[in-house]
């Protein structure tokens, strides 16, 4: 779904990506519209699925999640049943904040947040690799420092 945006839609999207809690009145003033047309445009962007939802972005360390891992997973086989089973298990693990199906040497890339190294070991052994695991190989990398991390998408217009 590729959508073309006019300059006002782009302004709205860029402001909302930085300030999701901005009032409609303030948003309208920032983008150069009156309140009612601004609200109509925002609702149209929401209804079309361009704006998925509004969230609060938490600081992981502030809530006790002091370690972040990048985890690459290779499955035993790439059958539909095995991949669906793996994905169902992943969805039930709150430590995994992101899971991407990838092409190449590894089948999945995970982003895992935990309080400590001991908690990661417990997570890895007792949750990720438990029982009749679908996993053939795994590679974990500790993220030491993020150089860039953004939720902002580079929105362009018509």
Phi, psi and omega in degrees: 000101177254125184244141174266137181242145171274176187296329179289319176300317179298315178300314180300311182297319180292320177294315181295329177292334178267326186223078183295340181263009180298142178288157178299322179298314178292321178299314180302317179296319182295326184260357176084035177234166169276168189299311185297311178297326178296313179299320178299318180294317179298314179298320178296320178294323177291312183297327181279352180089000177296314173265112182282311183190172177244136183220164169261128179267118183268151174276114185307315181296328181293338178250020173085009179262087191272344181236139176237137180237142165262124184237123176259137184235136170242127180279159178299316174216165181250047176279158179301315181299316182292316180294320178294320177298314179298313182296323176298318179296317181300319182298338181269003184251104182295339178295333179273111182263350177205138177219125181235131170285129184237163174252146180123210184295325182251150182272326182223148172240125181246151169241121187238131177243131180217161179289327188206169177298321178298319178295323178294318179298317177298315178302312183297311185282319187267341180245303187290316185257018187288149171054227181272065185297147177279354190274129176265323181210152181214145176227123180250138178229128177282131174276114183279319181201137176271128177273321177215133174211120183218153171256355183282126177266143179281094183274130179237163186254197183289000000 
